[in-house]
Amino acid sequence: MISATTPAENIAMELEGTKNNKWLMTVVWTMVSVYAVGTIANALFSLNLQGSLLVLIALAFGLVHGAMRYRWTGIVTFIVIALVVSNIMENTSILTGFPFGHYHYTDDLGPKLFLVPVVIGVAYFSTGYLAWTLATVLVGGLRRGSSALTTFAVPFIASFLMVFWDLCLDPTASTVHHTWIWEQGGGYFGVPLTNYLGWFLTVYVFFQLFALFLRYRNAGPEETQPLSYFAQAVLMYGVIGLSFVLTYLAGHDSGHITDAIGMVWQTGSIAEASATVSIFTMIFAAALSAMKLLQTSQGGER
C-alpha cells in the first residue's frame, strides 16, 4: 500500500526544509567568519593557528558546505578520493621522485600516514573543495547527465585554482620553515617546477574522478543553492590569498635562509613574491568568481 501526503503535509515538509537550510547557512557563515578572522590574525601576528584551529574549521566547512549541495554521500566520496589519491601520489614521489620531485617531510606537521603527514590530506580536501566550488562558479555546476566538456572543464580549471595556492604557500613552508625539504632545491625560491606540475596532475586526477562520479551517479536532482552559498567558498578562498599579502605587509620574515643544496635566499623576498603571486592568482580568481556571481544575481539561484 502506497501512502500519500496531503498538501498541508507537503507544505510543512517544505517549511521544515527551509528552516534547516537557513540554520545550516547560519552555521556555515559563522565558520567562514571565524576562519577569516583567524586567518587574518594569524597572518598579521604569527599566532600559529594554521596547524590547529584553522585546519579544523576548513575541514568542517568543506564537509558541511559540500553536504548541502552534494548530500553526505557526495562529499564523503569527494574526501575519500582526495585522501586516497593525494596520499598515493605523495608517497610515490617521496620514494621515486614522481610526480612532484625528490623531497621529504620533517616532523613539524605531526602524525604521518606512511611517509605523509595526515594534515596534508586534510589540506588537499579542504582547499581542493574551495577550488572545486570556484570552478563550478566559473564554468558551471556538474550533475548527472552533464556534458563531456563540462565534466572535463570543471576539474581542469579547479586544478589551476588549487595550484595557485601552492604557488603562494610552498616557498615559505619549505624553504623558510623547512616543513618539508626539497632535496635538490629548485629555481622558484628553492622549489622545483616539477612540484607544481605534480600538484596539477594529482589534484586533476581526484577532481576528474569526482566529476565522473557526479555525472553518472543516480541520486536524484542536486539541491539548488542561493548565490550566497557560493559566496561563502569564494570568500574563504579569497581570505587565504589575502593572508599571503598581509604576512608580507606585517614584515615577520627578514633575514636569510639556506636550502638543502646550499642556495641562500632572502626571506623577505620570498614573502614579497608570495604576496605578488597571490594578488594575481588567488585574489584575482576570487574577484573573478565574485563578479560571476554578481552577474547572475538577477537569476537568484544557480
VMD Tcl script that draws the C-alpha trace (Angstrom):
set ca {
  {0.00 0.00 0.00}
  {1.38 3.39 -1.01}
  {0.82 6.24 1.42}
  {0.28 9.75 0.08}
  {0.91 13.03 1.86}
  {-1.65 15.76 1.94}
  {-0.98 19.25 0.55}
  {-0.73 20.55 4.11}
  {1.89 17.92 4.94}
  {3.87 18.82 1.81}
  {3.88 22.49 2.80}
  {5.01 21.57 6.32}
  {7.86 19.47 4.94}
  {8.98 22.30 2.65}
  {8.91 24.79 5.52}
  {10.93 22.40 7.69}
  {13.49 22.02 4.91}
  {13.72 25.79 4.54}
  {14.28 26.20 8.29}
  {17.01 23.56 8.28}
  {18.71 25.20 5.31}
  {18.63 28.62 6.99}
  {20.10 27.11 10.15}
  {22.88 25.43 8.18}
  {23.62 28.65 6.30}
  {23.97 30.46 9.63}
  {26.35 27.77 10.90}
  {28.44 27.93 7.73}
  {28.59 31.74 7.75}
  {29.81 31.52 11.35}
  {32.58 29.15 10.26}
  {33.51 31.49 7.40}
  {33.67 34.47 9.77}
  {35.79 32.68 12.37}
  {38.08 31.35 9.66}
  {38.51 34.79 8.11}
  {39.29 36.46 11.44}
  {41.65 33.65 12.46}
  {43.48 33.64 9.14}
  {43.95 37.40 9.12}
  {45.09 37.42 12.76}
  {47.44 34.53 12.04}
  {48.99 36.44 9.12}
  {49.35 39.72 11.00}
  {50.53 38.43 14.38}
  {52.04 34.99 13.61}
  {49.71 33.19 16.03}
  {50.50 29.76 14.54}
  {46.83 28.86 14.19}
  {47.27 27.17 10.83}
  {48.15 23.80 12.29}
  {45.14 23.53 14.59}
  {42.04 25.71 14.67}
  {42.07 26.90 11.05}
  {42.62 23.40 9.67}
  {39.68 22.05 11.67}
  {37.40 24.91 10.59}
  {38.35 24.45 6.93}
  {37.67 20.72 7.22}
  {34.29 21.27 8.87}
  {33.37 23.91 6.29}
  {34.13 21.58 3.39}
  {32.11 18.74 4.88}
  {29.01 20.75 5.84}
  {29.05 23.06 2.81}
  {29.60 20.14 0.46}
  {26.85 18.04 2.04}
  {24.36 20.84 1.47}
  {24.94 20.61 -2.28}
  {26.03 17.03 -2.93}
  {24.49 15.27 0.07}
  {26.67 13.36 2.52}
  {27.26 10.53 0.06}
  {28.70 13.03 -2.41}
  {31.02 14.93 -0.08}
  {32.22 11.74 1.62}
  {33.08 10.40 -1.84}
  {35.00 13.64 -2.53}
  {37.06 13.44 0.65}
  {37.82 9.72 0.23}
  {39.00 10.22 -3.36}
  {41.08 13.25 -2.35}
  {42.72 11.49 0.60}
  {43.50 8.27 -1.26}
  {44.81 9.86 -4.45}
  {46.89 12.53 -2.69}
  {48.43 10.06 -0.25}
  {49.36 7.60 -3.00}
  {50.90 10.32 -5.19}
  {52.79 11.96 -2.32}
  {54.22 8.69 -1.04}
  {55.16 7.66 -4.57}
  {57.02 10.93 -5.10}
  {58.90 10.68 -1.80}
  {60.04 7.18 -2.78}
  {60.67 7.70 -6.51}
  {60.63 11.43 -7.31}
  {57.45 11.20 -9.43}
  {55.36 13.30 -9.84}
  {56.48 16.15 -7.55}
  {60.23 15.62 -7.38}
  {62.54 14.48 -4.59}
  {61.52 15.76 -1.15}
  {60.62 14.57 2.32}
  {58.54 15.83 5.23}
  {60.04 16.80 8.55}
  {58.18 16.06 11.81}
  {56.67 19.55 12.10}
  {53.22 18.53 10.83}
  {52.63 15.70 13.27}
  {51.47 12.09 12.68}
  {52.04 10.54 9.27}
  {50.20 8.05 7.12}
  {53.16 6.13 5.74}
  {55.54 8.99 4.79}
  {53.00 11.81 4.53}
  {51.54 13.85 7.43}
  {47.80 13.28 7.92}
  {47.18 17.03 7.85}
  {48.42 17.16 4.24}
  {45.50 15.02 3.15}
  {43.14 17.32 5.06}
  {44.63 20.32 3.25}
  {44.12 18.63 -0.12}
  {40.46 18.14 0.72}
  {39.63 21.50 2.31}
  {41.46 23.76 -0.14}
  {40.63 21.43 -3.01}
  {36.95 21.74 -2.18}
  {37.20 25.53 -2.35}
  {38.98 25.33 -5.70}
  {36.33 22.93 -6.97}
  {33.48 25.20 -5.88}
  {35.05 28.26 -7.54}
  {35.47 26.23 -10.73}
  {31.76 25.39 -10.71}
  {31.02 29.12 -10.34}
  {33.24 29.97 -13.32}
  {32.38 27.02 -15.57}
  {29.05 25.65 -14.35}
  {27.71 23.01 -11.99}
  {28.25 19.30 -12.52}
  {25.40 16.83 -12.13}
  {24.04 13.64 -13.63}
  {23.95 13.96 -17.40}
  {26.33 16.95 -17.64}
  {28.13 17.34 -20.96}
  {31.52 15.79 -21.58}
  {33.02 19.27 -21.94}
  {31.77 20.41 -18.51}
  {32.85 17.11 -16.96}
  {36.38 17.83 -18.15}
  {36.42 21.64 -17.82}
  {35.47 21.90 -14.14}
  {38.31 19.60 -12.91}
  {40.75 21.27 -15.33}
  {40.02 24.81 -14.09}
  {39.82 23.65 -10.46}
  {43.33 22.20 -10.79}
  {44.74 25.60 -11.76}
  {42.91 27.23 -8.83}
  {44.43 24.65 -6.46}
  {47.97 25.14 -7.80}
  {47.56 28.92 -7.34}
  {47.52 28.22 -3.59}
  {50.65 26.09 -3.66}
  {52.49 28.73 -5.70}
  {51.99 31.09 -2.76}
  {52.50 28.52 0.01}
  {55.36 26.24 -0.93}
  {58.40 28.58 -0.86}
  {57.58 29.78 2.65}
  {56.55 26.39 4.04}
  {59.51 24.51 2.58}
  {62.41 26.92 2.13}
  {61.77 29.23 5.09}
  {60.08 26.97 7.66}
  {61.53 23.64 6.49}
  {58.19 21.89 6.95}
  {59.25 19.77 4.00}
  {62.64 19.68 2.28}
  {63.31 19.79 -1.45}
  {66.40 17.63 -1.60}
  {67.64 19.01 -4.94}
  {66.39 22.56 -4.43}
  {64.62 24.48 -7.18}
  {64.59 27.75 -9.09}
  {61.42 29.14 -7.53}
  {62.81 30.08 -4.10}
  {64.08 26.56 -3.54}
  {61.06 24.81 -5.08}
  {61.31 22.98 -8.42}
  {58.89 23.28 -11.34}
  {58.14 19.57 -11.02}
  {56.37 20.30 -7.72}
  {53.71 22.40 -9.42}
  {53.33 20.02 -12.35}
  {52.91 17.20 -9.82}
  {50.33 19.20 -7.90}
  {48.36 19.85 -11.05}
  {48.39 16.18 -12.01}
  {47.44 14.99 -8.52}
  {44.52 17.32 -7.98}
  {43.32 16.88 -11.56}
  {43.11 13.12 -11.02}
  {40.90 13.36 -7.95}
  {38.83 16.23 -9.33}
  {38.21 14.27 -12.53}
  {37.23 11.14 -10.62}
  {34.73 13.16 -8.58}
  {33.37 14.79 -11.74}
  {32.75 11.36 -13.26}
  {31.08 10.25 -10.02}
  {28.67 13.21 -10.19}
  {27.96 12.70 -13.88}
  {26.99 9.06 -13.54}
  {25.58 8.71 -10.04}
  {21.86 8.19 -9.58}
  {20.99 10.24 -6.51}
  {18.10 12.42 -7.62}
  {18.29 16.11 -8.54}
  {21.01 18.26 -6.99}
  {19.88 20.69 -4.31}
  {19.72 24.25 -5.65}
  {21.52 26.82 -3.53}
  {21.30 30.62 -3.27}
  {24.19 32.70 -4.59}
  {25.24 33.48 -1.01}
  {26.09 29.79 -0.67}
  {28.74 30.10 -3.41}
  {29.90 33.43 -1.97}
  {30.95 31.58 1.19}
  {33.51 29.48 -0.69}
  {34.69 32.47 -2.74}
  {35.28 34.44 0.45}
  {37.18 31.57 2.10}
  {39.44 31.18 -0.93}
  {40.00 34.93 -1.17}
  {40.91 35.20 2.51}
  {43.58 32.52 2.06}
  {45.03 34.57 -0.78}
  {44.85 37.76 1.26}
  {46.78 36.12 4.11}
  {49.95 35.98 1.98}
  {49.70 39.71 1.30}
  {49.12 40.51 4.96}
  {52.04 38.31 6.03}
  {54.33 40.28 3.74}
  {52.97 43.64 4.92}
  {53.41 42.60 8.57}
  {57.09 42.07 7.86}
  {57.64 38.98 10.02}
  {60.18 37.44 7.64}
  {63.52 39.20 7.41}
  {66.94 37.66 7.02}
  {68.43 34.82 5.04}
  {67.74 31.11 4.78}
  {69.74 28.29 3.18}
  {68.02 25.48 1.30}
  {69.08 21.83 1.04}
  {71.63 22.42 -1.74}
  {73.23 25.46 -0.08}
  {71.42 28.19 -2.01}
  {70.85 31.30 0.14}
  {67.50 33.09 -0.16}
  {66.22 36.30 1.40}
  {63.13 35.50 3.45}
  {61.72 38.97 2.83}
  {61.94 38.37 -0.91}
  {60.10 35.08 -0.55}
  {57.30 36.78 1.39}
  {57.10 39.55 -1.22}
  {56.98 37.03 -4.07}
  {54.20 35.08 -2.34}
  {52.20 38.28 -1.88}
  {52.71 39.32 -5.50}
  {51.76 35.90 -6.87}
  {48.73 35.73 -4.59}
  {47.35 39.07 -5.81}
  {47.45 37.98 -9.42}
  {46.34 34.37 -8.90}
  {44.22 33.62 -5.82}
  {42.84 37.09 -5.24}
  {42.21 37.52 -8.97}
  {40.37 34.18 -9.10}
  {38.25 35.14 -6.09}
  {37.44 38.52 -7.66}
  {36.55 36.90 -10.98}
  {34.27 34.41 -9.22}
  {32.63 37.21 -7.23}
  {31.97 39.13 -10.44}
  {30.45 36.00 -11.96}
  {28.10 35.69 -9.00}
  {27.12 39.35 -9.27}
  {26.39 38.90 -12.97}
  {23.99 36.05 -12.23}
  {22.43 37.66 -9.14}
  {19.29 38.57 -11.09}
  {18.57 34.86 -11.52}
  {18.59 34.23 -7.77}
  {19.83 30.63 -7.86}
  {22.45 28.51 -9.65}
}
mol new
graphics top color blue
foreach p $ca { graphics top sphere $p radius 0.5 }
foreach p [lrange $ca 0 end-1] q [lrange $ca 1 end] { graphics top cylinder $p $q radius 0.2 }
display resetview
